C-alpha cells in the first residue's frame, strides 16, 4: 500500500501536469481557429477561381477540395491535436480524482 506522503507527491505531480496542459489550451485553440479560417478562405478562393474559369458547377467543389487538400490536412491536424489535448486533460483529471479518493481513504485509516 502506498504511503500518504507518496500519494500527496503524486497528487502534486498530477496537479502540475494538469496545470501545464491547461496552459497549452489557448495556443491549441488559436491554432485550430487559424487553420479553420485559412481553409475556409482558400476554399472560397479556389471555388471563385474555378467558377471564373468556366468549370462546370458540379465539379467546382471536388476540384476546390483537391486544390486545398494541404490546408485541409493542417486543419485536421489542428483539430485532432486539440481533441487529444482535451482527452489528456480528462485523463489527468480522472487520475487526480483517484489519487484524492485514495488519499481520503488513507487519512481515515
Buried (B, 14 or more C-beta within 10 A) or exposed (E): EEEEEEBBEBBEBBBEBBEEBEEBEEEBEEBBEEBBEBBEEBBEEBBEBBEEEEBEEEEBEEBBEEBBEEBBEBBEEBBEBBEEBEEBBEEBEEBBEEBBEBBEEBEEE
